[in-house]
Amino acid sequence: MLPDRPMGDSESAPDAESPTPTTVQVDVWQRTSMAAERTWLAWWRTGLAATAGALAVGRFAPELLDAARGPYVLLGVGYAVLALGLLVVGASRQRALERSIRDGVHAPLPFAMVAAFTIGGVLLVATTVVLVAAKI
């Protein structure tokens, strides 16, 4: 693990020396680590949005649409499963990205994961559209 950079903004000072290779390396490491953290937070925001969607679809949609409860509750559970998956995978990605930064290797998101979330999302959206349009 690289050492933390000392506090202060010595690079912006007029009399500052040019950054050493170690300083540049630490700066790159810190920026990359913070980008991984922002990515984790994006997974969290998306998971929380899916949780809100689960509540809206499963609890409020049947009342607002004056429709049968059962299909909407099942659809809400689908959104909740999506939310759970996003939170778990987001935490796993954060760990993988930090490990890849430390080890200096690339850790792309596996396409199988992208495909699974995409297919799951498309199925949830299509089911939502069908249920709302049909007012089941």
C-alpha positions as CSV (number, residue, x, y, z in Angstrom):
1,M,0.0,0.0,0.0
2,L,1.3,3.4,-0.8
3,P,1.8,6.0,1.9
4,D,-0.7,8.8,2.5
5,R,0.2,12.1,0.9
6,P,1.0,14.8,3.4
7,M,-1.7,17.4,4.0
8,G,-1.3,20.7,2.2
9,D,-1.2,21.9,-1.4
10,S,2.5,22.2,-2.0
11,E,2.1,21.8,-5.8
12,S,0.1,24.9,-6.2
13,A,2.6,27.1,-4.2
14,P,4.7,29.4,-6.4
15,D,8.0,28.2,-5.0
16,A,7.0,24.5,-4.9
17,E,9.4,22.0,-6.5
18,S,8.1,19.8,-9.3
19,P,6.4,16.6,-8.0
20,T,8.6,13.6,-7.4
21,P,7.6,10.2,-9.0
22,T,6.5,9.0,-5.6
23,T,4.2,12.0,-5.1
24,V,2.7,11.5,-8.6
25,Q,2.2,7.8,-7.9
26,V,0.4,8.6,-4.6
27,D,-1.8,11.2,-6.4
28,V,-2.8,8.7,-9.0
29,W,-3.5,6.0,-6.4
30,Q,-5.6,8.4,-4.3
31,R,-7.6,9.6,-7.4
32,T,-8.2,6.1,-8.5
33,S,-9.2,5.0,-5.0
34,M,-11.7,7.9,-4.7
35,A,-13.1,7.0,-8.2
36,A,-13.7,3.4,-6.9
37,E,-15.4,4.9,-3.8
38,R,-17.7,7.1,-6.0
39,T,-18.5,4.0,-8.0
40,W,-19.5,2.2,-4.8
41,L,-21.7,5.1,-3.9
42,A,-23.4,5.0,-7.3
43,W,-24.2,1.3,-6.7
44,W,-25.7,2.3,-3.3
45,R,-27.8,5.1,-4.9
46,T,-29.1,2.8,-7.5
47,G,-29.9,0.2,-4.9
48,L,-31.8,2.7,-2.8
49,A,-33.7,3.9,-5.9
50,A,-34.7,0.3,-6.6
51,T,-35.8,-0.1,-3.0
52,A,-38.0,3.0,-3.4
53,G,-39.3,1.5,-6.6
54,A,-40.1,-1.8,-4.8
55,L,-42.1,0.1,-2.2
56,A,-43.9,2.2,-4.8
57,V,-44.8,-0.7,-7.1
58,G,-45.6,-3.2,-4.4
59,R,-47.5,-1.0,-2.0
60,F,-48.8,2.2,-3.7
61,A,-49.4,1.2,-7.3
62,P,-52.3,-1.2,-6.6
63,E,-54.1,1.5,-4.6
64,L,-53.4,4.3,-7.1
65,L,-54.4,2.1,-10.1
66,D,-57.3,0.4,-8.3
67,A,-55.8,-2.9,-9.4
68,A,-55.3,-6.4,-7.9
69,R,-52.6,-6.4,-5.3
70,G,-50.9,-9.8,-6.0
71,P,-49.1,-9.0,-9.2
72,Y,-47.8,-5.7,-7.9
73,V,-46.6,-7.2,-4.7
74,L,-44.6,-9.8,-6.7
75,L,-43.3,-7.1,-9.0
76,G,-42.3,-5.1,-5.9
77,V,-40.4,-8.1,-4.6
78,G,-38.6,-8.3,-8.0
79,Y,-37.5,-4.7,-7.5
80,A,-36.4,-5.5,-4.0
81,V,-34.3,-8.4,-5.2
82,L,-32.7,-6.1,-7.8
83,A,-31.9,-3.6,-5.0
84,L,-30.4,-6.3,-2.8
85,G,-28.3,-7.5,-5.8
86,L,-27.1,-4.0,-6.5
87,L,-26.0,-3.5,-2.9
88,V,-24.2,-6.8,-2.6
89,V,-22.5,-6.5,-6.0
90,G,-21.6,-2.9,-5.3
91,A,-19.8,-3.9,-2.1
92,S,-18.1,-6.8,-3.9
93,R,-17.0,-4.4,-6.7
94,Q,-15.6,-1.9,-4.2
95,R,-13.5,-4.6,-2.6
96,A,-12.3,-5.9,-6.1
97,L,-11.4,-2.4,-7.3
98,E,-9.4,-1.6,-4.1
99,R,-7.6,-4.9,-4.5
100,S,-6.9,-4.2,-8.1
101,I,-5.5,-0.7,-7.3
102,R,-3.3,-2.2,-4.6
103,D,-2.0,-5.0,-6.9
104,G,-1.8,-2.8,-10.0
105,V,-4.1,-4.9,-12.2
106,H,-7.2,-4.1,-14.2
107,A,-10.5,-5.5,-12.7
108,P,-13.2,-5.0,-15.3
109,L,-16.9,-5.7,-14.4
110,P,-17.6,-9.2,-15.8
111,F,-20.0,-9.1,-18.8
112,A,-22.1,-11.9,-17.2
113,M,-22.9,-9.4,-14.4
114,V,-23.7,-6.7,-16.8
115,A,-25.9,-9.1,-18.8
116,A,-27.7,-10.3,-15.6
117,F,-28.6,-6.8,-14.4
118,T,-29.6,-5.7,-17.9
119,I,-31.9,-8.7,-18.4
120,G,-33.3,-8.5,-14.9
121,G,-34.0,-4.7,-15.4
122,V,-35.6,-5.2,-18.8
123,L,-37.9,-7.9,-17.4
124,L,-38.9,-5.8,-14.5
125,V,-39.6,-2.7,-16.7
126,A,-41.5,-4.8,-19.2
127,T,-43.6,-6.4,-16.5
128,T,-44.3,-3.0,-15.0
129,V,-45.4,-1.6,-18.3
130,V,-47.7,-4.6,-19.0
131,L,-49.3,-4.5,-15.5
132,V,-49.9,-0.7,-15.6
133,A,-51.2,-0.8,-19.2
134,A,-53.5,-3.7,-18.5
135,K,-54.5,-2.4,-15.0
136,I,-54.4,-6.0,-13.7
